[in-house]
Each structure stands twice: as C-alpha cells, then as structure tokens.
C-alpha cells in the first residue's frame, strides 16, 4: 500500500469516528463510530466496493469489552506475559492487556482498516502493541496468553478457530474467550470464569445490554 493510501486510511478513521470510552472499559478510550450503517456505507465508498463486511473495528463489541474488563480486573492473567489478541477489531483487548502489565501484546486483524484503527487507538492510549495482518490460525509464536473476543459468529471460522485454540491450550497457552452467546461457541468444552452485563449498540445487536461471559479453554 502506498504512503498516501496509509495516510488516507488514518484520516478516514479520524474523520468518521470520535474518541469514546467503552461503557464497561472507560479507562481505554477508542476511536469508535456513533452510527453503524452510515460508516459502513462510507467505508464502501472509500474503497469503491460493495458487499464489504461491517466495520468491526469501529465498535466495542460485547465479547471484547467483557474480556478487556476481566483482564484489567485480574492483571495476574497477563502480567509479564506475551499476549495475542486474536481478531482484535479496535485493539481494545490488546490495549487492556498492556495496561494490565503484559510484557508484550500482538493485535491480529485481517482487515486493513482495523489495523489502522488499532494503530490510532494504541497511540492514544500510550501503550506499545504489535499489529499483524496475517491469518494466524494454525501458527504458534509461543504466546503465553491468547485472548479472543467475540469471534464465534460464523460456523466455518468458529470450527477452524476452536481447533487451533485447542492446540495452543494443549501446549500450555492460557486461552480466554469473551462471548455474548454467539451460536457457534462450544460452551460445553469451556470453563466459565465470569459474566458481565455489557451496554452495546442496538443497531448491531438485538438488545441494549448483552449478558456476556468470559471462558477458559483448558487443555484436553
């Protein structure tokens, strides 16, 4: 991508979002959107493309908020450890991990806009987070902790993701999942850690409050 395009992405994010404190995690302000549909349409115009996925990066989803809250309230989970925030979106969970004392955090996202949004949010929160646009499923960089917020909304992704997370847990990684009751999360294979009531955007969800749980995937 050209330097001009890089600048355009960052400028687009700043022009179409505002610094907002997520309700459950007010200590991590992020560049977020007020309106889902209008930003979605603007994103398609910016890329001159139709049928794009929603701008996941512009909203603090329930699973990510709950997971970030849990990490901040239990810093021993990440303190001094190498952390992966998979499907990072806005970067909320990775930033929370660094604020809780992680040695390092990597925010993984395959969406280019999300990577730029994460960079903006990381800078504002004055932490250091590495970003990657690679599909990390099937890889292992010896992370101590793997955090996954709200990623079990499609069956094909959920199946690939859960199999990979199982391998990471088996070799000793602490795998934590934040989820507001998505259809494809196999709860029977998880240990429940906590439940939060998370304010969310009604335009994106079916309620204004989502009951959201944090789970641990134990080694088989």
C-alpha positions in Angstrom: 0.0 0.0 0.0 1.3 3.5 -0.9 2.2 6.1 1.8 -0.7 8.2 0.5 -3.2 5.3 1.0 -1.8 4.8 4.5 -2.5 8.4 5.3 -5.9 8.2 3.7 -6.9 5.3 5.9 -5.8 7.0 9.1 -7.5 10.2 8.0 -10.7 8.4 7.2 -10.8 6.8 10.6 -10.2 10.1 12.4 -12.9 11.9 10.3 -15.6 9.3 10.8 -15.1 8.3 14.5 -14.8 10.0 17.8 -12.9 9.2 21.0 -15.4 7.3 23.1 -14.9 5.4 26.3 -16.5 1.9 26.0 -19.1 1.6 28.8 -17.6 -1.4 30.5 -13.9 -0.3 30.0 -13.9 3.5 30.4 -10.1 3.5 31.0 -9.5 2.5 27.4 -10.9 5.3 25.1 -11.1 4.3 21.5 -11.9 5.8 18.1 -15.5 4.5 17.7 -18.4 5.3 15.4 -21.8 6.5 16.6 -23.8 5.1 13.6 -23.1 1.6 12.2 -24.9 1.9 8.8 -23.5 5.3 7.8 -19.9 4.3 8.5 -20.4 1.0 6.6 -21.6 2.9 3.6 -18.8 5.4 3.8 -16.3 2.5 4.0 -17.6 1.1 0.8 -17.4 4.5 -0.9 -13.8 4.9 0.3 -12.8 1.6 -1.2 -15.1 1.9 -4.2 -16.5 -1.5 -3.4 -19.8 -3.1 -2.4 -20.6 -6.0 -0.1 -17.8 -5.3 2.3 -18.0 -6.8 5.9 -19.2 -4.4 8.6 -16.6 -2.1 10.1 -16.0 -4.3 13.1 -13.1 -2.1 14.1 -15.3 0.9 14.8 -17.3 -0.6 17.7 -16.5 -2.0 21.1 -18.2 -5.4 20.8 -19.6 -7.1 23.9 -17.2 -10.0 23.9 -14.2 -7.7 23.7 -15.5 -5.4 26.4 -16.0 -8.2 28.8 -12.6 -9.8 28.1 -10.8 -6.4 28.5 -12.7 -5.8 31.8 -11.7 -9.2 33.0 -8.1 -8.7 32.2 -7.9 -5.3 33.8 -9.6 -6.6 36.9 -7.3 -9.7 37.0 -3.9 -8.4 35.8 -2.2 -11.6 37.0 -3.6 -13.3 34.0 -1.3 -11.3 31.7 1.3 -9.5 33.8 4.8 -10.1 32.4 3.4 -12.4 29.7 3.4 -12.5 25.9 -0.2 -11.9 24.7 -2.0 -12.4 21.5 -5.3 -10.6 20.9 -6.9 -12.5 18.0 -9.4 -10.8 15.7 -8.6 -7.6 17.6 -11.0 -5.2 15.9 -10.4 -1.9 17.6 -7.4 -3.2 19.6 -9.4 -2.9 22.9 -8.3 -6.2 24.4 -4.6 -5.8 23.4 -4.5 -2.3 24.9 -6.2 -3.6 28.1 -3.6 -6.4 28.3 -0.7 -3.9 28.1 -2.4 -1.6 30.7 -2.6 -4.7 32.9 1.1 -5.2 32.7 1.7 -7.7 29.8 5.2 -8.0 28.6 4.0 -7.6 25.0 0.8 -7.8 23.1 0.2 -8.6 19.4 -3.1 -7.5 17.8 -4.1 -9.8 15.0 -6.5 -8.5 12.3 -7.0 -9.3 8.6 -8.9 -6.1 7.9 -6.8 -3.2 6.7 -9.0 -0.5 8.2 -8.8 -2.3 11.6 -5.1 -2.3 11.5 -5.1 1.4 11.1 -7.7 1.9 13.8 -5.6 -0.2 16.2 -2.6 2.0 15.5 -4.6 5.1 16.2 -6.1 3.6 19.4 -2.7 2.3 20.7 -1.1 5.7 20.2 -3.8 7.5 22.1 -3.6 5.1 25.0 0.2 5.4 25.1 1.0 1.7 25.1 3.1 -0.4 22.7 1.2 -3.1 20.7 2.5 -5.0 17.6 0.0 -5.5 14.8 -0.2 -8.2 12.2 -2.5 -8.6 9.2 -1.6 -12.3 8.7 -4.1 -15.1 9.3 -2.6 -16.6 12.4 -4.9 -19.7 12.6 -2.6 -22.7 12.5 0.5 -20.8 13.7 2.2 -20.6 17.1 4.6 -17.9 18.2 4.7 -19.3 21.7 2.3 -16.8 23.2 1.7 -17.3 26.9 -1.9 -16.0 26.7 -4.3 -15.9 23.8 -7.4 -13.6 24.1 -10.3 -14.0 21.7 -13.2 -11.5 21.9 -16.5 -12.2 20.1 -15.2 -14.3 17.2 -17.6 -17.2 17.1 -20.3 -15.8 14.9 -19.8 -17.9 11.8 -19.5 -21.7 11.7 -16.5 -22.1 9.3 -14.4 -19.6 11.2 -15.5 -21.0 14.6 -14.5 -24.5 13.7 -11.1 -23.5 12.4 -10.5 -21.2 15.3 -11.6 -23.6 18.0 -9.4 -26.4 16.7 -6.4 -24.1 16.6 -7.1 -22.7 20.1 -7.3 -26.3 21.4 -3.7 -27.0 20.1 -2.5 -23.8 21.8 -4.1 -24.7 25.1 -2.7 -28.3 24.9 0.9 -26.9 24.7 0.2 -24.7 27.7 -1.2 -21.3 26.5 -3.9 -19.7 28.6 -6.7 -19.3 26.2 -9.5 -16.9 27.3 -12.7 -16.2 25.3 -15.2 -13.3 25.7 -18.5 -14.2 24.2 -22.1 -12.8 24.4 -23.8 -16.0 23.4 -22.9 -16.4 19.8 -24.3 -19.5 18.2 -21.0 -21.3 17.3 -19.1 -21.1 20.6 -18.9 -24.7 22.0 -19.5 -23.8 25.7 -19.5 -27.5 26.8 -15.8 -27.6 26.2 -15.1 -24.4 28.2 -14.7 -23.4 31.9 -16.9 -20.4 32.8 -14.9 -17.6 34.6 -17.2 -14.5 34.8 -20.3 -12.9 33.5 -20.8 -9.2 32.7 -23.7 -7.0 31.5 -22.3 -5.0 28.6 -24.0 -2.0 27.1 -23.9 -2.3 23.3 -25.2 -0.6 20.1 -28.8 -1.7 19.4 -28.2 -1.2 15.7 -25.7 -4.0 15.8 -27.2 -6.3 18.4 -30.6 -7.4 19.4 -30.6 -5.6 22.8 -29.1 -2.6 24.6 -27.4 -4.8 27.2 -25.7 -8.1 26.3 -25.0 -10.7 29.0 -21.5 -11.7 28.2 -19.3 -14.3 29.6 -15.5 -14.9 29.8 -14.5 -18.5 29.3 -11.2 -20.5 29.6 -10.3 -23.3 27.2 -8.5 -25.9 29.2 -6.1 -28.4 27.7 -7.8 -31.6 26.6 
